[in-house]
């Protein structure tokens, strides 16, 4: 455990050894969470790794697969609608020719 001081701007410096162990380099993103025990900092990469796959237990298809299937159905409906409308225009009766005067 380390003790750090909060600057007048609300900034803290994470000790170098902790940054090294966690792979934090300049420009790294860190998530900050307030809990009942205090404030928790986590590297964004660590947060992503800890949450990856947490919804798999719910079963079902991956959301991207469901979205792609929905888009395919929408496209098929749109194409069928277009064909219906195009076919109607082709079958529309022509106006009778007017006699010339």
C-alpha positions, -999 to +999 in steps of 0.1 A: +000+000+000+012+035-008+001+069+004-001+097-021-012+134-018-040+149-038-030+181-057-049+213-058-063+201-091-075+168-076-048+148-092-028+120-077+004+102-088+002+064-090+035+051-077+059+039-105+061+003-093+023+000-093+021+015-128+047-010-140+030-040-125-004-030-140+011-020-174+000+016-171+019+038-195+014+075-204-020+077-222-034+045-206-071+048-196-081+041-161-117+035-148-125+050-114-153+037-092-166+048-058-175+019-035-185+016+002-148+008+009-134+038-009-122+046-044-111+019-068-089+025-099-086-001-126-069-001-159-096-001-187-079-032-201-082-050-168-119-040-165-126-053-200-109-086-193-129-090-160-162-084-177-156-103-210-180-132-214-200-124-182-234-127-201-226-160-218-244-179-190-277-164-203-274-185-235-288-175-268-271-162-298-245-135-296-260-100-301-241-093-332-254-125-348-290-115-339-285-080-353-271-094-386-301-117-389-325-089-382-308-067-408-311-096-434-348-100-427-353-062-431-334-063-464-355-092-477-387-074-467-375-042-484-366-061-516-400-078-516-417-045-512-396-029-540-404-059-563-441-055-555-441-018-563-420-022-594-442-049-607-473-028-601-458+001-621-451-023-651-487-037-651-504-003-648-527+003-677-516+028-703-537+058-709-558+055-741-544+075-771-564+107-778-577+111-812-558+138-831-578+168-842 
